[in-house]
Amino acid sequence: MTPSTSFDVRRPVVRSYLPAYLANAVKHVRAGGHAVIRATPSWYLLLPCDDDGDMPELAAWALLDLQLTKSTRVRAGEAKGLVRARITRELRYIVEGWIERDSVEKKSTTVVTLDCVACGACCRDNDVLLDKDDFARWREAGRTDLMDGQFLRARKRKLKLLPNGDCVHLCGNMCGIYEVRPDNCRAFPAGSECCLFARDEAREKAEARAKAPAV
C-alpha cells in the first residue's frame, strides 16, 4: 500500500462586512479569519496581527496574492492592532471569489486536506524568482549545471517553464530538484490563497480538457 501524502491545513475563512458591522468583522479576524470591509468609496482587507506586528503566514500571503505592497496597522478603535490594506476596484473580483468560496463555512477558520504530491499546481504557470542564496546552494551541492540557460530564463533570474507551462524541473507532480529547490519554492505555503487559486485553475483546465472533443 502506498503511504498517504495528504495532510491537514487550518486556513482562514474570508467574509465580507459593511462598515456598520465592523465589530463583527473584528471578532472574526481576531478568531483567525480574514475580513473584507465593503466601505465607500474603497474596500479594505482586515487581517490578524500579533503584538509584535507580525501577521500569520497565510495572512501575509493573502496580501502577496493580491500584490498589495502597502498595509497599515490600525492604531485606534475596535480594530486596534489589526492590519488594514486597501483593495483597489480592479482587485474586487478576486476577493469576491474568496468570499463566495467560503460562504459555506460556519467558523472563522476551516481545515482543508491537501496532497501536494497529487497536485503540483504551484509548479505550473508560475514565476519563481531566484536570488544569490539559491545560486550559492547549487554551487555547494555541486549542481552548477542548474545555472545553465536550459533551466533559467529572464536573464537567468527565474526558473524556466516548458511550453505547456510546467516548471522545467517538474517530473509528473514531483520536484526534480527538491533538496536544492529555490527559497521561493520552499517558502510557498500550502493552503494559502495562491495555493488554492493554483489548484482551482489546474482543476478547471483539467475539466476543460476532459470535455474537449477528440481530434
N, C-alpha and C positions, 0 to 999 in steps of 0.2 A: 504494500500500500504506500502511495506517495504521501509524505508528510505534508500537512497543511501549511501554507504560507500566508494565510489570512490573519489579520489582526484587527483589533477594535481601536477606533479613534473617537474621542469625545470632541465634538466641534460645536461652535456657537451657532445658535439659531438667529436668523435675521428677521426682524419685524419692523413694521413702519408705524409711525405715530404722528398725529397732528401736534403742534406745539402746546395745545391746551392739555394734552395728556403727557407732558414731559415727565411728570413724577412716575408714571407707569413705565416710561422708556428707561428712566434711570434705574429703577428697580430691576428691570430686565437685564440691563447691561451689567449691573453690579452682581447679578447672578450668573454672569458668564456669556450673555448674549450680545448681539450687535443690533443697534437701533438706527433706523433711517428716520430722521425728523423732517417731515414734509412742510417746511416753513415757507413763507413767501418773503422775498422772491426766490430765495435759494434753499435747496435741501441741504442737509448735512448728515454726516455719519457720526454716531456717538459710540465710542469704543472703550473697553475697560483699560485700566492702568493701575499699577501698584503705587505704593507710597514713594518709591524711588523714581517714578516717572517712566518705568518700563512697561510696555504693552506685552500681553501674551503673544506668542509666536503667530498664532492664526489671525490675531487682530492686525499685527504688523503686515502680514501677507495680504490681508484684505485691502490695505492701502496700496500695496505693490500691484495687486491685480488691477486696481483702478488707475494705476500710475499717478497716484496722488503724492506729491512730494512735500506738500505743506499741510501741517496739522498743528493744533494748539491745545494746550491743556487748560481746561476750564478752571478759572481761579476763584469763582464765587458762585453762590446759588446752589440749588439742589443737585446739580450735575458736577459740583466741585470735585476736581481730581480726575475726572474722565477726560478722554481725548476727543476732540471735535475736528472734523475735516469737511470742508465744503465739497459738495457733489455738483459738478457742472451739469448743465442741462444735457450735454452730449453723453453723459455717463448714466443718466437716469434709467435708461432701458436695462442696463446691466444690473443695478440694484433692484429694479422691479422684478427681474428674473430670479434673484436671490429670494426676494420676499414671497413670490409665488411658489417657488420650490419648497420653502419652509412653512407655508401656510397650514400644512397638516400637522406640524409639530405642536405639542402641548406645553413644553417646558422651554427654558432659556438655552439649554444645550441638548444635544442628541448624540447618540452613539452610532457610528457607521462602521460597518465591517468592510475592510479593504484588502485587496490582494494585489500587490504591485507586480508580482511575477506573472500574474494572469492578465495584467493590463498593459503596462508600458506606454500609456498615453502621454506621459510627461516627457518621453524620449522621442516624440514625434512633433514635427512642425514647431520646434522650439527655437530659442535664441540664446545659447549658452555662451556667455562672455567668459573669457579666460583672463587670469591675472598672473603675476610673477610667481606666486606660490604654486600654481598649477604646473608651470614650466619647471620650477625647482623640484617638485615632486617627481615629475617624469625623469628628470636627469638623475636624481638619486636612485630611482628604481631601474635605471638603465634602459629607459624607454624613450630615448631621444627620437626614435622613429615616429612618435606621436606628434612631433613638431613639424613633420613633413607636410607639404601643401596638399597631399592627397587626403589629409584628415582635417585640415583647417581652412577657414575662409575669412573674408573681410580683413585682409592684411594679417592673417594668422592670429586674429583676436577672438575668433569664435569657432566652435566645433562645426564641421561641415555636415550638411544634410544631403541625403541621397535624393534623386529626382522624385521619389514617392513621399518625401518629407521625413523619412526615418533618419535618426542620428546615424552617422557613418559607423558608429561603434555598437549599434543595436543588433543583437542576434536573437531573432524571434522577439521575445519581450524581455530579454536579459541584456544587461550591460556587459560588453566585451572587455571593458577596462575598469570594472567595478572597483578593484582595490586601489586604483590610482585615478579615479574619476575626479573631475574638476570640483572645486569648492562650491560652485553654484549648484551643481547636481547634489552634492552632499547636503546642502542647506535646504533644498526644496522639501517642504513638509507635506506629508500625506494628510489629506483631509482639508487642506487649505482651499480657498476659493479657486486658485489657479489649478489645483489638482482636480477639483470637482468639475471645473469647466472643461479641462482636457479630456476627462473621462466621458462627459456628456457629448462632446464634439466627436470623439472616437466612436462612440456608440451610434450616433446619428449617421456618420459616414458608413459604418458597417451595415446599418439598416438600409441605407440608400443603395449600397452595392448589392445587397440581397434582393432588393426589389427591381433592380435594373434588368431589362430584358437581355437574354443571352444573345450574343452576336455570332 
